[in-house]
Amino acid sequence: METGGGISGGIQASLSGRYAVALFELARDGKSLDAVAESLAALKRALAESSDFKALIVSPIVGRDVATKTVAAVAQSMQLDPLTSNFLGVLAQNRRLAQLPAVIRAYETLLSNHRGEARAEVVSAHPLNADQVSALQKSLRARVGREVAVETKVDPAILGGLVVKIGSQMIDSSIRTRLNTLAHAMKG
């Protein structure tokens, strides 16, 4: 069973993509796609919330052995699934921990494609509640003709409205963009 032809071909063009495809195929073969996805989501949250963890993965001065031991401890404390834990160790041994955020994004894309979903990144000025996310998913599903997995981010700089990215399509209804467009039009 292929990982999705054109999608995985494009993903494999990058180093992080090749790691993600390898992880995806191991997870698929081991029937642990969801467990790996949950572990990667936890790592993604940790990267967003912990400056220490983020510093560990991007630091060029952290040695291979220290990085390997540290990520093993992190994996154990976060109760990550065994495949993801081993994968972190491989990244550390190969001095590729800085690739982790890109690997997570590529894995999410592969998983969505495997499930027949589209992925949407949604940026809002304020956090969206469950009802708003559900209504947005319904609207996007009608627009793209298939299920949509929505990832939300908050960026107060957009002031209001939404910025939605699905694949290469972007729908920008943010107040910041509208104000910039208005200001540009007024300059004439």
C-alpha positions as CSV (number, residue, x, y, z in Angstrom):
1,M,0.0,0.0,0.0
2,E,1.4,3.4,-1.0
3,T,1.6,6.4,1.2
4,G,-0.1,8.6,-1.3
5,G,1.9,8.9,-4.5
6,G,2.3,12.6,-5.3
7,I,2.0,13.6,-1.7
8,S,4.7,11.3,-0.4
9,G,6.8,12.0,-3.4
10,G,6.8,15.7,-2.7
11,I,7.4,15.1,1.0
12,Q,10.3,12.8,0.3
13,A,12.1,15.6,-1.5
14,S,13.2,17.0,1.9
15,L,15.3,15.4,4.6
16,S,12.6,15.9,7.2
17,G,10.1,14.4,4.7
18,R,12.2,11.3,4.3
19,Y,12.3,10.8,8.0
20,A,8.5,11.4,8.2
21,V,7.8,8.8,5.5
22,A,10.0,6.3,7.2
23,L,8.2,6.9,10.5
24,F,4.8,6.7,8.8
25,E,5.6,3.5,7.0
26,L,6.8,1.9,10.3
27,A,3.8,3.1,12.1
28,R,1.4,1.9,9.4
29,D,3.1,-1.6,9.3
30,G,3.0,-1.8,13.1
31,K,-0.6,-0.7,13.2
32,S,0.3,2.3,15.4
33,L,-0.5,5.3,13.2
34,D,-2.8,6.8,15.8
35,A,-0.4,6.2,18.8
36,V,2.5,7.9,16.9
37,A,0.2,10.7,15.9
38,E,-0.8,11.3,19.6
39,S,2.9,11.2,20.6
40,L,3.9,13.6,17.9
41,A,1.0,16.0,18.9
42,A,2.3,15.9,22.5
43,L,5.8,16.7,21.2
44,K,4.4,19.5,19.1
45,R,2.7,21.0,22.2
46,A,5.9,20.6,24.2
47,L,7.9,22.4,21.6
48,A,5.4,25.3,21.7
49,E,5.2,25.4,25.5
50,S,8.8,24.6,26.6
51,S,11.6,26.9,25.6
52,D,14.1,24.4,27.2
53,F,12.8,21.6,25.0
54,K,12.9,23.8,21.9
55,A,16.5,24.9,22.8
56,L,17.5,21.3,23.2
57,I,16.4,20.3,19.7
58,V,17.9,23.3,17.9
59,S,21.2,23.7,19.8
60,P,24.3,22.8,17.8
61,I,26.4,22.5,20.9
62,V,24.5,19.7,22.6
63,G,26.5,16.5,22.1
64,R,25.0,13.4,20.4
65,D,25.1,11.3,23.6
66,V,23.6,14.1,25.8
67,A,20.9,14.7,23.3
68,T,20.1,11.0,23.0
69,K,19.9,10.5,26.8
70,T,17.8,13.7,27.2
71,V,15.3,12.7,24.5
72,A,15.0,9.2,26.0
73,A,14.2,10.8,29.4
74,V,11.7,13.2,27.7
75,A,10.0,10.3,25.8
76,Q,9.7,8.3,29.1
77,S,8.3,11.2,31.1
78,M,5.8,12.1,28.3
79,Q,4.9,8.4,28.0
80,L,5.4,8.5,24.2
81,D,4.7,5.3,22.3
82,P,7.8,3.0,21.7
83,L,8.1,3.8,18.0
84,T,8.2,7.6,18.5
85,S,10.6,7.2,21.4
86,N,13.0,5.1,19.3
87,F,12.5,7.6,16.4
88,L,13.5,10.5,18.7
89,G,16.6,8.5,19.6
90,V,17.5,8.1,15.9
91,L,17.1,11.8,15.2
92,A,19.3,12.5,18.2
93,Q,22.0,10.0,17.1
94,N,22.0,11.4,13.6
95,R,22.1,15.0,14.9
96,R,18.8,15.8,13.2
97,L,16.6,16.9,16.2
98,A,16.2,20.3,14.6
99,Q,14.2,18.5,11.9
100,L,11.5,17.4,14.4
101,P,8.9,20.2,13.8
102,A,9.1,19.6,10.0
103,V,8.9,15.9,10.5
104,I,5.8,16.3,12.6
105,R,4.1,18.5,9.9
106,A,5.0,16.0,7.2
107,Y,3.7,13.0,9.3
108,E,0.4,14.9,9.8
109,T,0.1,15.5,6.1
110,L,0.8,11.8,5.3
111,L,-1.7,10.6,7.9
112,S,-4.4,13.0,6.7
113,N,-3.8,11.8,3.1
114,H,-3.9,8.2,4.3
115,R,-7.3,8.9,5.9
116,G,-8.6,10.7,2.8
117,E,-8.7,14.0,4.7
118,A,-7.6,17.5,3.7
119,R,-5.5,19.4,6.3
120,A,-6.4,23.0,7.1
121,E,-4.2,25.4,9.2
122,V,-6.4,28.0,10.7
123,V,-5.1,31.1,12.4
124,S,-7.4,33.3,14.5
125,A,-6.9,36.3,16.7
126,H,-8.5,34.5,19.7
127,P,-8.8,30.7,20.5
128,L,-11.7,29.0,18.7
129,N,-14.1,26.9,20.8
130,A,-15.2,23.4,19.9
131,D,-18.5,24.6,18.3
132,Q,-16.6,27.1,16.1
133,V,-14.0,24.5,15.0
134,S,-16.9,22.1,14.2
135,A,-18.7,24.7,12.1
136,L,-15.5,25.6,10.3
137,Q,-14.8,21.9,9.6
138,K,-18.3,21.6,8.1
139,S,-17.9,24.7,6.0
140,L,-14.5,23.6,4.7
141,R,-15.7,20.0,4.1
142,A,-18.4,21.5,1.8
143,R,-15.8,23.6,0.0
144,V,-13.2,20.8,-0.6
145,G,-15.6,17.9,-0.8
146,R,-13.9,15.7,1.8
147,E,-13.2,15.5,5.5
148,V,-10.9,18.3,6.8
149,A,-8.6,18.0,9.8
150,V,-8.3,21.4,11.3
151,E,-5.2,22.7,13.2
152,T,-5.8,25.9,15.0
153,K,-3.2,28.6,15.9
154,V,-3.7,31.9,17.7
155,D,-2.1,35.1,16.4
156,P,-3.4,38.3,17.9
157,A,-1.6,40.3,15.2
158,I,-4.3,39.4,12.7
159,L,-6.8,41.5,14.9
160,G,-9.8,39.4,13.8
161,G,-11.2,37.1,11.2
162,L,-9.4,34.0,10.0
163,V,-6.5,32.9,7.8
164,V,-7.2,29.4,6.5
165,K,-4.6,27.4,4.5
166,I,-5.5,24.2,2.8
167,G,-2.6,22.8,0.8
168,S,-1.5,25.6,-1.5
169,Q,-4.8,27.5,-1.1
170,M,-5.0,30.4,1.3
171,I,-8.2,32.2,2.4
172,D,-7.3,35.4,4.2
173,S,-10.2,37.2,5.8
174,S,-8.2,38.8,8.6
175,I,-8.9,42.3,9.6
176,R,-5.1,43.1,9.3
177,T,-5.2,42.2,5.6
178,R,-8.4,44.1,5.0
179,L,-6.9,47.2,6.7
180,N,-3.7,46.8,4.7
181,T,-5.6,46.5,1.5
182,L,-7.7,49.6,2.4
183,A,-4.6,51.6,3.3
184,H,-3.0,50.6,0.0
185,A,-6.1,51.6,-2.0
186,M,-6.2,55.0,-0.2
187,K,-2.6,55.7,-1.2
188,G,-3.9,55.3,-4.8
